[in-house]
Amino acid sequence: MKPTLRRILGGSIFIAIFLCGVIVGQNKFGQPKSIIHVVTVEWTADSTPEQRQKAIDGIKQMAAEIPGIKNIWLKTLKVQGPGEDSRLNAAFVMEFADQAAFDAYAAHPAHKKWEEIYLPSRGQSRTHDISN
């Protein structure tokens, strides 16, 4: 094989290996059609830590009973907001399979039962519903 041809072939192989590395190294992500329901909570001044935890724990039971809830997140890592109010310290997330599951959630008996625990302790909340 001629030296020039060998260099061209070697260079082509090097470029091919480099491009394969770039492709493999790219971050993979998706854009699911599920709906994410994000809630931040400000508890009432007279609610106890036990009442607050019972409300958060109740989300597990509710999710087990309502069809179409795919995932839940209950462990609050950080809540940003004005002031240093220790009552504004909870957030939770529910993922719904689709719009129909999200729409059915509000009227479901398990949601109504959970609200009996949650609403007396909740001062106010902020809800964000997100999808693609």
N, C-alpha and C positions, 0 to 999 in steps of 0.2 A: 504494500500500500504506500502511496506517495506521501511524503511528510505534510504537504498542504492539506490533502484529503484527511489525513489522520488528525490534524489540528481542527479542522472544521467539524469532523465527527466528534472529537473529544469536547469541543466547545458546545456543540448541540446537546450532547448528553449532559454536560454540566448545567446548561440552561433548563433542560427538561427536569432534572432532579431539583433544581432551585424552585421552579414553578410548582412542582408537586408539593414541596414543603410549604410554600405560600398557601396553596389551596387547602392542605390538611390543617394548617395552623389558623385558618380563619375561624372566628367565633360563629357558632351556629345558634340561631334563635328562631322562634316561631311567633306567629301572631294568632293565637287561638280565638275561636269565636265564643268561648265561654264568657260569662259575666262575673266580674269581681265586685263584690259589695264590701266596701271599706267603711268602717264606723269608728269614730273617735268619741269618747264618752267623758262628760263631766258629771261626776257623781253629786248627789245632793249632800249638803253639809252634814246632815244627820245620819247618812248611811254609814254602816259599819264595814270594816274590811271583810267580815264574813259574808254580809249581804252582797257586797260587790263581787266576791269570789264565787258565790252561789250563782249569780247572774251570768258570769263568764262561763262557769262550768255547765250551766244549763244549755249553752250553745251546742255542746257535744250531743246531748240528748235530743235536742231539736233536729240537728243535722242527721242523726240516725233515723229519724222518723219521716223526714220530708224528702220525697224522691227528687232527684236532680241536683242535690247539693253534693258536689264532687270533693271539695276540700275545705278545711277551716284552718285558720291561724288564730291562736288565742294568747300567745305569749308576747306581751307588749315589751318592746325593746326601748323605744323612745317615742314620745309624743311632743311635738313642737306646738307652741302657741303662746299667746301673750301672758306675761306674768309667771310667777312661780307657784301657782295654785296647785297644791298636791292632789286636789280632787280631779283635775284634768290629767289623768294618768293611765287611761286604758284605751286600747284599740283592739278591734278584732276584724277578721276578714272571713267572708264566705265566698266560695266559688260555685257558681251555678252552671250546669251543663249547657243551658241555652236560655233564650228569652222566655219560653213557655214555663220552664222550671222557676225562673226568677219571678214571673208574674203570679204563679201559683203559691209562692212562699208566703206572701203577706196574709192571705186568707186561710192558710192551713191551720187546723186545730192545734198542732204542736207549736206553731209560732204564737198563737193566742195564749196558750198555756205558759210559754216562756215569758211572754210580756207581763204576766201576773207577778213574776219574780223580778224581772228587769226594770219595769217602769217605776215602781216605788223608790228605787235607788238611783235612778238616772235623773240628773238635773236637766241636762240637755245633751244633745249629740249632734255630730256632723256626719253626714252620709255621702259617700261618693260611689257611684256605680259606673264601672268602666268595662268597655269591651272593644273589639276590633271590627 
